[in-house]
């Protein structure tokens, strides 16, 4: 049994964002070396930012402030999607990999929006 000491650790959206970050880290490591400071870095930072903003917004924030941080998470998710489109266009990832991450990201976005609407 998990002993979550921080509120965000029990949030499904945070857990899904953490998993997405790890999966994106794995696929982006196969991008060409020329992308290490460009697309590779951007997609990793954007993806990590999703979970980071969920966590930051959940701690000692008012409801409107938490909603603002969830909005930042959604914006970061849109950056991830754009980076995935770039990776697909540059043939760094195959179409089926793109589709999997696109679907996962769309699902996570809707979860975050739904959660934000219920706060």
C-alpha positions in Angstrom: 0.0 0.0 0.0 1.3 3.4 -1.0 1.8 6.0 1.7 1.2 9.2 -0.1 2.3 12.2 1.9 1.6 14.8 -0.8 -1.9 15.5 -2.1 -0.8 15.3 -5.8 0.6 11.7 -5.4 -2.9 10.3 -5.2 -4.1 12.2 -8.3 -4.7 9.9 -11.3 -3.8 12.8 -13.6 -0.4 13.2 -11.9 0.3 9.5 -12.1 -0.6 9.4 -15.8 1.5 12.5 -16.5 4.4 10.9 -14.7 4.0 7.7 -16.8 3.8 9.7 -20.0 6.9 11.6 -19.1 8.9 8.3 -18.7 7.5 6.9 -22.0 8.4 10.1 -23.8 11.9 10.0 -22.3 12.4 6.5 -23.7 11.2 7.3 -27.2 13.0 10.6 -27.5 16.3 9.0 -26.6 16.2 7.4 -30.1 16.0 10.9 -31.8 19.2 11.8 -33.7 22.1 13.4 -31.9 21.5 16.7 -33.7 18.2 17.0 -31.8 19.7 16.6 -28.3 19.4 20.3 -27.5 16.4 21.0 -29.7 13.4 18.6 -30.2 14.7 16.0 -27.7 15.2 18.5 -24.9 11.9 20.4 -25.7 9.7 17.3 -25.7 11.2 16.0 -22.4 10.9 19.4 -20.7 7.3 19.9 -21.9 6.2 16.4 -20.9 7.9 16.7 -17.4 6.2 20.1 -17.0 2.7 18.4 -17.1 3.3 16.5 -13.9 5.3 19.3 -12.3 2.5 21.9 -12.8 -0.1 19.5 -11.4 2.1 19.0 -8.3 2.9 22.6 -7.9 -0.7 23.7 -8.3 -2.0 21.2 -5.7 0.1 22.4 -2.8 -1.0 25.4 -0.8 -2.9 27.0 -3.7 -6.4 28.4 -3.8 -8.8 26.7 -6.2 -8.5 29.4 -8.9 -4.7 29.1 -8.6 -4.8 25.3 -8.9 -7.0 25.7 -12.0 -4.4 28.0 -13.4 -1.6 25.5 -12.9 -3.8 22.8 -14.5 -4.1 25.1 -17.5 -0.3 25.3 -17.6 -0.3 21.4 -17.7 -2.7 21.4 -20.6 -0.5 23.9 -22.5 2.6 21.8 -21.8 0.7 18.8 -23.2 0.0 20.8 -26.4 3.7 21.3 -26.7 4.3 17.6 -26.4 1.8 16.9 -29.2 3.5 19.5 -31.4 6.8 17.9 -30.7 5.4 14.5 -31.6 4.1 15.9 -34.9 7.6 17.2 -35.6 9.2 13.8 -34.7 6.7 12.1 -37.0 7.3 14.5 -39.9 11.1 14.1 -39.5 10.7 10.3 -39.4 12.1 9.9 -35.9 9.0 8.0 -34.8 6.7 5.7 -36.8 3.1 6.5 -37.3 1.8 3.8 -34.9 4.1 5.3 -32.1 2.7 8.7 -32.9 -0.9 7.5 -32.8 -0.3 5.8 -29.4 1.1 8.9 -27.8 -1.4 11.1 -29.5 -4.3 9.0 -28.1 -2.7 8.8 -24.6 -2.2 12.6 -24.6 -5.7 13.3 -25.8 -7.1 11.1 -23.0 -4.9 12.8 -20.4 -5.9 16.3 -21.6 -9.6 15.4 -21.2 -8.9 14.0 -17.7 -7.1 17.2 -16.7 -9.9 19.4 -18.1 -12.6 17.3 -16.4 -10.7 17.4 -13.1 -10.2 21.2 -13.5 -13.9 21.7 -14.1 -14.8 19.8 -10.9 -12.6 21.9 -8.7 
